Amino acid sequence: MRFRFRRKGPLALTEHVFIEPRSLPSATKGISFKAVFSARWILADGVDHYTPESIVITELMRIATPVTECWDALDSKGAEDALNATLGHVRQIHGLPDSELSARAQLTLSAKARADAEQYHEDRTRLARLRYLKEQLYSDPEMVLLEHLERRPGDIETLDIKDFQRLSRSLRVGGSWWYPLLDCLEALSKELPKQHGDLIAMKLLLKAFKDTLPDLIDRHGLRDLADQLLKDPESSHGSLQKATDSDK
């Protein structure tokens, strides 16, 4: 026995509210709008489907996603207006040339999503300010000093510009030399054979320190390790492993 529950033949104008909210992406990373759709549609003769509503909501999501993903999460009203301007035009449903569809949507943000979006913008604003300070301010020790005095004018009698010169030099040299050098050593360690990459990177550093700043080697208790690694390649790996194991 066959049960035929499918809707067949011509369908009249249908109006429907999809009360279950759907998630639509926003331009704010990790934050989604909640959308409730109201739709009107006509499916012509020959459309045979158990749930035409599923066809319609799938089409609405397909149309809505590229619209909302261009809008900041905190501008839900702007995103809603743009989305309704798109959905309000009567259009065919994709793959059904004899159909008609128009709709409206209401966009909202949950309390948590709004809080996350506000925090995201606060973090981005702070990051942009720090980048500006790095690029425009901290390259010049006098500007660092003036920026400090602007925030704390009472310190004018006690400040020493040498401290700001030292800070500026440290930031500039660190960004230009030390950080790229450490990145290079890390990349060297990863690209060489697994069992030898760390060893070679360590030997390069120890040789440089031993040749130029031997006192630094002694100060940090690395004299024995440096001597062993740099004079006896056969046992270098074992010595490094022992030193590593002793630190665990």
C-alpha positions as CSV (number, residue, x, y, z in Angstrom):
1,M,0.0,0.0,0.0
2,R,1.3,3.4,-0.9
3,F,0.5,6.5,1.1
4,R,0.5,9.7,-0.9
5,F,0.8,12.7,1.4
6,R,2.7,15.0,-1.1
7,R,1.2,18.2,-2.2
8,K,0.6,18.1,-5.9
9,G,-0.7,20.2,-8.7
10,P,-1.2,24.0,-8.6
11,L,-0.7,25.8,-5.3
12,A,-2.3,29.1,-4.5
13,L,-0.6,32.1,-3.0
14,T,0.9,31.0,0.3
15,E,1.9,33.2,3.2
16,H,4.0,31.8,6.0
17,V,6.1,33.0,9.0
18,F,9.1,31.0,9.8
19,I,9.0,31.5,13.6
20,E,12.1,29.5,14.3
21,P,15.0,32.0,14.1
22,R,17.8,31.3,11.6
23,S,21.4,32.3,12.0
24,L,22.9,34.6,9.4
25,P,26.6,35.6,9.4
26,S,27.7,39.2,10.0
27,A,30.9,41.0,9.0
28,T,32.0,40.7,12.7
29,K,34.0,37.6,13.1
30,G,32.2,34.9,15.0
31,I,29.0,36.9,15.5
32,S,25.7,35.9,13.8
33,F,22.3,37.6,13.4
34,K,19.1,35.9,14.3
35,A,16.6,36.2,11.5
36,V,12.8,35.6,11.4
37,F,11.4,35.4,7.9
38,S,7.9,36.2,6.6
39,A,7.4,35.0,3.1
40,R,4.8,34.9,0.3
41,W,5.2,32.5,-2.6
42,I,3.4,30.8,-5.5
43,L,4.5,27.4,-6.9
44,A,3.2,26.7,-10.3
45,D,1.7,23.4,-11.7
46,G,4.0,20.4,-11.7
47,V,5.8,21.2,-8.4
48,D,5.5,18.1,-6.3
49,H,7.1,18.3,-2.8
50,Y,6.3,17.2,0.7
51,T,7.3,20.5,2.3
52,P,7.4,23.6,0.0
53,E,8.3,25.6,3.1
54,S,11.7,23.9,3.1
55,I,12.3,25.0,-0.5
56,V,11.4,28.5,0.4
57,I,13.5,28.9,3.6
58,T,16.5,27.3,1.8
59,E,16.1,29.9,-0.9
60,L,15.7,32.8,1.6
61,M,18.9,31.7,3.4
62,R,20.7,31.5,0.1
63,I,19.7,35.1,-0.8
64,A,20.2,36.5,2.7
65,T,23.7,35.2,3.5
66,P,25.7,37.4,1.1
67,V,23.7,40.5,2.2
68,T,24.1,40.2,6.0
69,E,27.8,39.0,5.9
70,C,28.7,42.5,4.6
71,W,27.2,44.3,7.7
72,D,28.7,44.9,11.1
73,A,26.9,42.9,13.9
74,L,26.2,46.1,15.8
75,D,24.3,47.6,12.8
76,S,21.5,45.1,12.8
77,K,19.0,47.7,11.7
78,G,21.1,48.7,8.7
79,A,21.6,45.0,7.8
80,E,17.8,44.4,8.1
81,D,17.0,47.3,5.8
82,A,19.5,46.1,3.2
83,L,18.2,42.6,3.5
84,N,14.5,43.6,3.1
85,A,15.4,45.8,0.1
86,T,16.6,42.6,-1.5
87,L,13.9,40.2,-0.3
88,G,11.1,42.6,-1.2
89,H,11.6,42.1,-4.9
90,V,9.4,39.3,-6.3
91,R,11.8,36.7,-7.8
92,Q,11.8,33.1,-9.0
93,I,12.9,30.4,-6.6
94,H,16.2,28.9,-7.7
95,G,15.5,25.9,-9.9
96,L,11.8,26.6,-10.3
97,P,11.3,29.0,-13.2
98,D,7.5,29.2,-12.8
99,S,7.6,30.3,-9.1
100,E,7.3,33.6,-7.4
101,L,8.8,34.6,-4.0
102,S,9.0,37.7,-1.9
103,A,9.7,38.1,1.8
104,R,10.6,40.2,4.8
105,A,13.1,39.6,7.6
106,Q,13.6,40.8,11.1
107,L,17.2,40.7,12.4
108,T,18.2,40.7,16.0
109,L,21.3,40.0,18.2
110,S,21.2,38.0,21.3
111,A,22.5,39.7,24.5
112,K,25.6,37.6,24.4
113,A,26.2,38.2,20.7
114,R,25.9,42.0,21.3
115,A,28.3,41.9,24.2
116,D,30.8,39.8,22.2
117,A,30.5,42.2,19.3
118,E,31.0,45.2,21.5
119,Q,34.1,43.6,23.0
120,Y,35.4,42.7,19.5
121,H,35.1,46.4,18.5
122,E,36.8,47.5,21.7
123,D,39.7,45.2,21.1
124,R,40.0,46.3,17.5
125,T,40.0,49.9,18.5
126,R,42.7,49.3,21.1
127,L,44.8,47.3,18.7
128,A,44.5,50.1,16.1
129,R,45.7,52.6,18.7
130,L,48.6,50.5,19.7
131,R,49.6,50.0,16.1
132,Y,49.4,53.8,15.6
133,L,51.6,54.4,18.6
134,K,54.1,51.8,17.4
135,E,54.3,53.3,13.9
136,Q,54.0,57.0,14.7
137,L,55.1,57.5,18.3
138,Y,57.4,54.9,19.7
139,S,60.0,55.3,17.0
140,D,60.8,58.8,18.4
141,P,61.8,59.0,22.1
142,E,60.8,62.6,22.3
143,M,57.4,61.8,21.1
144,V,57.1,59.0,23.7
145,L,58.1,61.6,26.4
146,L,55.5,64.1,25.1
147,E,52.8,61.5,25.0
148,H,53.5,60.6,28.6
149,L,53.5,64.2,29.8
150,E,50.2,64.8,28.0
151,R,48.7,62.1,30.1
152,R,50.6,62.9,33.3
153,P,51.7,66.6,33.2
154,G,52.7,66.5,36.9
155,D,55.6,64.2,36.1
156,I,57.5,67.0,34.2
157,E,59.8,67.7,37.1
158,T,60.9,64.1,37.7
159,L,61.2,62.5,34.2
160,D,64.5,61.7,32.6
161,I,64.5,61.5,28.8
162,K,67.2,58.8,28.9
163,D,64.6,56.3,30.1
164,F,62.4,57.1,27.1
165,Q,65.4,57.0,24.7
166,R,66.2,53.5,26.1
167,L,62.6,52.4,25.7
168,S,62.3,53.7,22.2
169,R,65.6,52.1,21.2
170,S,64.6,48.7,22.7
171,L,61.3,48.7,20.9
172,R,62.8,49.7,17.6
173,V,65.7,47.3,17.7
174,G,63.6,44.5,19.0
175,G,61.1,44.8,16.2
176,S,63.7,45.2,13.5
177,W,66.2,42.6,14.6
178,W,65.5,40.3,17.5
179,Y,61.9,39.2,16.7
180,P,62.7,38.4,13.0
181,L,65.9,36.5,14.2
182,L,63.9,34.4,16.6
183,D,61.3,33.6,13.9
184,C,64.2,32.6,11.6
185,L,65.6,30.2,14.2
186,E,62.2,28.7,14.8
187,A,61.7,28.2,11.1
188,L,65.1,26.6,10.8
189,S,64.3,24.2,13.6
190,K,61.1,23.2,12.0
191,E,62.4,22.8,8.5
192,L,65.4,20.7,9.3
193,P,65.1,17.0,10.2
194,K,63.1,16.6,13.4
195,Q,65.9,15.1,15.5
196,H,68.5,17.7,14.4
197,G,66.7,21.0,13.8
198,D,66.7,22.2,17.4
199,L,70.3,21.0,17.8
200,I,71.6,23.0,14.9
201,A,69.7,26.1,15.9
202,M,71.1,25.8,19.5
203,K,74.6,25.4,18.2
204,L,74.4,28.5,16.1
205,L,73.3,30.5,19.0
206,L,75.8,29.1,21.4
207,K,78.7,29.6,19.0
208,A,77.7,33.2,18.5
209,F,77.5,33.9,22.2
210,K,80.7,32.0,23.0
211,D,82.7,33.9,20.3
212,T,81.4,37.4,21.2
213,L,80.1,37.3,24.8
214,P,81.7,34.4,26.7
215,D,80.8,36.0,30.0
216,L,77.2,35.7,29.1
217,I,77.6,32.0,28.6
218,D,79.1,31.6,32.1
219,R,76.5,33.9,33.7
220,H,73.7,31.6,32.5
221,G,75.4,28.3,33.3
222,L,75.8,27.2,29.6
223,R,79.6,26.8,29.5
224,D,79.6,23.0,29.7
225,L,76.8,22.6,27.2
226,A,78.4,25.0,24.8
227,D,81.8,23.3,25.0
228,Q,80.3,19.9,24.5
229,L,78.1,20.9,21.5
230,L,80.7,22.9,19.7
231,K,83.7,20.5,20.0
232,D,82.1,17.0,19.8
233,P,79.5,16.6,17.0
234,E,79.1,12.9,17.7
235,S,77.7,13.4,21.2
236,S,76.1,16.8,20.6
237,H,72.6,15.4,20.3
238,G,72.9,13.3,23.5
239,S,74.2,16.2,25.5
240,L,71.4,18.5,24.3
241,Q,68.9,15.7,25.1
242,K,70.3,15.4,28.7
243,A,70.2,19.1,29.2
244,T,66.6,19.2,27.9
245,D,65.6,16.3,30.2
246,S,67.1,17.9,33.2
247,D,64.9,21.0,32.7
248,K,61.7,19.0,32.7
